[in-house]
Amino acid sequence: MANFDWHAERSDLAGIALLDRAPESEGIDLKAVRLYRLGRVRQEMKRYGVDAVILSDPINIRYATGARNMQVFCQRNAPSRYLLLTADKSILFEFTGCLHLGEGYETIDEVRPSSTASFVAAGPDIAVREKAWAKEMNDLITELVGAGATVGLERLNAGTAIALKECGLNIVDAQQPVEMARCVKSSEEMKCINASLRATENGVAKLREAIRPGMTENELWSVLHQSVIAQNADYCETRLLNAGERSNPWFQETSSNVIGENELIALDTDVVGCHGYYSDFSRTFHSGPGKPTDTQRELYKVAHEQVHSNMGIIHAGMSFRDYAERAWDIPQKFYQNRYYLSAHGCGMTGEYPYLYHKGDFPDAGYDGEIVAGMTLCVESYIGEAGGKEGVKLEQQVLVTDTGIELLSRFPFEDDLLK
């Protein structure tokens, strides 16, 4: 890897210049990545008849522009920064004092200060603030695309959406065009995904090496955090590392539980990593110092079989319904505690599509088509209802014209596969 002189030019070490020169960006044309993603959003806006979108979800803003700022804060304080996007104009409304963070992007035509229309910012004057916010946006949208435009919204508080509609705009949900844009990756975008996965795998390797009976789940989980943040990740989206009896059922958040001897330790990474891309694979380890039991090995081998069987049927052109019909049958004794999905899309976060188990498809499933360029995470959780432990495994793959390409490369546990 090339050496970077971080102190050579102080003027070059701000915002986009620093992001584009970071070590994990080597060999990636990030300008091409950003322009591809912006083009995808505009393509889907046109397909769904949307004249303008107002994006306030920081993940979607980063997807459309590349600009990053206080991602977690902005997810719960919308709209504190937002993007107005039309067919030929991109205006980022950036948080107070942060306008410099939006400068230099070829995907952003203009940066303006945002006006936060939230109760925290406005207090009892929230309705007045929302109406003023809506009038400002309506005036701008009318100037750019005409009166009565069709405008897509997501992640805005209800008052702002109502106020926009009262201005005479045709308000629609922006989730469909944005999700459809995000679900197909370019070859250059895949370099970002692979860089994020390699960094996360480094973190998981350090976590695995740190496993010791007597440490808490939180202490072990923090090893992954330290490693991925040091490699320019954003954050871990969930708290999913559990040991022993807390590994069954799944979805028990990481805690102060002390890891015992010879226990299973199940982990789902859920890392929003470098370049903002989601590294989402799951592994289950054994705490030692002894060997895994026959029961532990059975759980692991069944989960391993489910993941690899389902990976083996995926191909471009396959319908979601056909996938559900052909997917691996979960043994009855593990069915009740099954993972809620068989597979799901993955990009900057978990995303479209959701692929359901056959038994869940009639109530929860929807049809669609698996296409080349989708990245999917194939899931398994195996644990008996009332059982002592469970195993979580998951692999991230790219759908190609000829099959799939494995993206997550962290090894499985030989001792648990014997």
Secondary structure as UniProt FT lines:
FT   TURN            6..7
FT   HELIX           10..12
FT   HELIX           15..21
FT   HELIX           23..25
FT   TURN            26..27
FT   HELIX           30..47
FT   TURN            48..49
FT   STRAND          52..55
FT   HELIX           58..65
FT   HELIX           71..75
FT   STRAND          82..86
FT   STRAND          90..94
FT   TURN            96..97
FT   HELIX           99..102
FT   TURN            103..104
FT   TURN            106..107
FT   STRAND          110..113
FT   HELIX           119..122
FT   HELIX           123..125
FT   HELIX           126..145
FT   TURN            147..148
FT   STRAND          150..153
FT   HELIX           158..166
FT   TURN            167..168
FT   STRAND          170..173
FT   HELIX           175..182
FT   HELIX           187..210
FT   TURN            213..214
FT   HELIX           217..230
FT   TURN            231..232
FT   STRAND          235..236
FT   STRAND          241..243
FT   HELIX           244..247
FT   TURN            261..262
FT   STRAND          264..268
FT   STRAND          271..272
FT   HELIX           274..276
FT   STRAND          278..279
FT   STRAND          282..286
FT   HELIX           294..311
FT   TURN            312..313
FT   TURN            316..317
FT   HELIX           320..326
FT   HELIX           332..335
FT   TURN            336..337
FT   STRAND          343..346
FT   STRAND          350..355
FT   TURN            358..360
FT   HELIX           361..364
FT   TURN            372..373
FT   STRAND          375..382
FT   TURN            385..386
FT   STRAND          391..399
FT   STRAND          404..406
FT   HELIX           414..417
//
